Amino acid sequence: MRRRTIIVMFFLSAVIFLLAYLCLGHLNEERERFNLTASVPLENAPPELILTTTALGGFRGIVVDYLWVRAMELQRRGKYFELVQIYDWIGKMEPRIEAVWSHNAWNMAYNISVELEIPEERWLWIKRGIELLRDEGLKYNPESSLLHRELAWIYLHKIAQSSDTFHWYYKMSFAREMEDVLGEDGSLANSGGEAAERLRNELKLDPERMLKLTDIYGPLDWRLAQSHAIYWLQKGLEARGKQIGINHERLILHAVISLCETGRIVRTDTGFILAEPDFRFIDTADRIYNELREKYEGNIGLASAHENFLQSAVVLLYTYGRSKESLKTYKRLRKLNPSRYRIGLEDYIFLRMRADMEGASALEMSAFIQGILRQALFSLAIGDDEKSAGLDSLARLIWSRYMEKYGGTERMSLPPFEVIRNSVVKRVLEGEFPEPLRDRLKERLGIKK
């Protein structure tokens, strides 16, 4: 009797399983018709995996769990190239798992890229990480703050900053690719319908949103990775609204500050791209700081970071010969902390510089001044007269304040300022600068070749 019961139960189970299997195709069609699934067929997967996922249907989760375990093992062993395929399969079976896209993009842009020694190859893998998040991950997870943030981070950290040995190559490559779409100025001003179509189809960028961001943040140059970081962070902010935390908003702020520091492209005679400060974004960064401090009242870190930013901006503006703007920014500092900033602007500039010069010998101070003058001559050679004049003034200020304090002691005294400057000019013209820059500098200084 017991044996017969077992046989009957086994037979019924087999019939139920068979009926479920026969109904699976129809159910999948209905799920597709009513948009109840985001799964897509597997491509280039082993036959056994295709068979398993097709047969199991709703039991795909078991396969995904297995693949996750496999992925963790490959990660532990540093098998990054194999990880790409594992993550790809998981993403195709369960595309709504945000971590799949995040891990795979990070693996491409960071783990795999640094394994390669050729900058062109590294850049291709960084782009693959960007495209994976932008074209696939966000397609299935359009409101994911995580994926918007991860995409922005690759732009901001891997390209805009200097964490990678080949960061200059990435900056140049990215700028050239955007120029191919928008033209040499990197703006939307002169882009026609063809450019707009390429932005939408190739880069998944909405031209109207890009124009809106220019109104919010300032004259964004779309050849710069920082501008793209702002685009995707802002899009994530709009999608999630109040659910976005302070870290997401602070990342927008960091992107704007990066534009303040390195948001202007300057081309040299050799075609090399230099990243110079863009002071137009100082007001934007200051405004965002004030908005965040009001929104997250009592956040000590924001208050301290705001003050540090304005301190750096004061010195940077003065260094570039923008004394009026430097004074304006210094007055903002006074409003933040009236008791701390009572001295005049030039005294404050010198005090900030003195931190780098504290305890320096006469030789070390001379070398410090010569370094500033060398930067001034370089700026003059590439046609950045404003920065050149600012650096020259800064070098004179440091020399004069130092001599006021130590010039009466022969051991600590420095040579006359013009003697120091002429020695720097002589050195750079004798070979420290590349020949095209030497020729340009001679022309600017009125020296016959």
Stockholm file with secondary structure:
# STOCKHOLM 1.0

chainA/1-449         MRRRTIIVMFFLSAVIFLLAYLCLGHLNEERERFNLTASVPLENAPPELILTTTALGGFRGIVVDYLWVRAMELQRRGKYFELVQIYDWIGKMEPRIEAVWSHNAWNMAYNISVELEIPEERWLWIKRGIELLRDEGLKYNPESSLLHRELAWIYLHKIAQSSDTFHWYYKMSFAREMEDVLGEDGSLANSGGEAAERLRNELKLDPERMLKLTDIYGPLDWRLAQSHAIYWLQKGLEARGKQIGINHERLILHAVISLCETGRIVRTDTGFILAEPDFRFIDTADRIYNELREKYEGNIGLASAHENFLQSAVVLLYTYGRSKESLKTYKRLRKLNPSRYRIGLEDYIFLRMRADMEGASALEMSAFIQGILRQALFSLAIGDDEKSAGLDSLARLIWSRYMEKYGGTERMSLPPFEVIRNSVVKRVLEGEFPEPLRDRLKERLGIKK
#=GR chainA/1-449 SS CHHHHHHHHHHHHHHHHHHHHHHHHHHHHHHHHTTCCCCCCCCSCCHHHHHHHHHHGGGHHHHHHHHHHHHHHHHHHTCHHHHHHHHHHHHHHCTTCHHHHHHHHHIIIIIIGGGCCSHHHHHHHHHHHHHIIIIIIHHHCTTCHHHHHHHHHIIIIIIISSCSTTHHHHHHHHHHHHHHHHCTTCSSTTCCHHHHHHHHHHSCCCHHHHHHHHHHHCCCCTTSHHHHHHHHHHHHHHHHGGGCCHHHHHHHHHHHHHHHHHCEEEECTTCCEEEECCGGGHHHHHHHHHHHHHHTTTCHHHHHHHHHHHHHHHHHHHHTTCHHHHHHHHHHHHHHCTTTCCSCHHHHHHHHHHHHHTTCCHHHHHHHHHHHHHHHHHHHHTTCHHHHHHHHHHHHHHHHHHHHHHTTSTTTCCCCHHHHHHHHHHHIIIIISCHHHHHHHHHHHTCCC
#=GC SS_cons         CHHHHHHHHHHHHHHHHHHHHHHHHHHHHHHHHTTCCCCCCCCSCCHHHHHHHHHHGGGHHHHHHHHHHHHHHHHHHTCHHHHHHHHHHHHHHCTTCHHHHHHHHHIIIIIIGGGCCSHHHHHHHHHHHHHIIIIIIHHHCTTCHHHHHHHHHIIIIIIISSCSTTHHHHHHHHHHHHHHHHCTTCSSTTCCHHHHHHHHHHSCCCHHHHHHHHHHHCCCCTTSHHHHHHHHHHHHHHHHGGGCCHHHHHHHHHHHHHHHHHCEEEECTTCCEEEECCGGGHHHHHHHHHHHHHHTTTCHHHHHHHHHHHHHHHHHHHHTTCHHHHHHHHHHHHHHCTTTCCSCHHHHHHHHHHHHHTTCCHHHHHHHHHHHHHHHHHHHHTTCHHHHHHHHHHHHHHHHHHHHHHTTSTTTCCCCHHHHHHHHHHHIIIIISCHHHHHHHHHHHTCCC
//
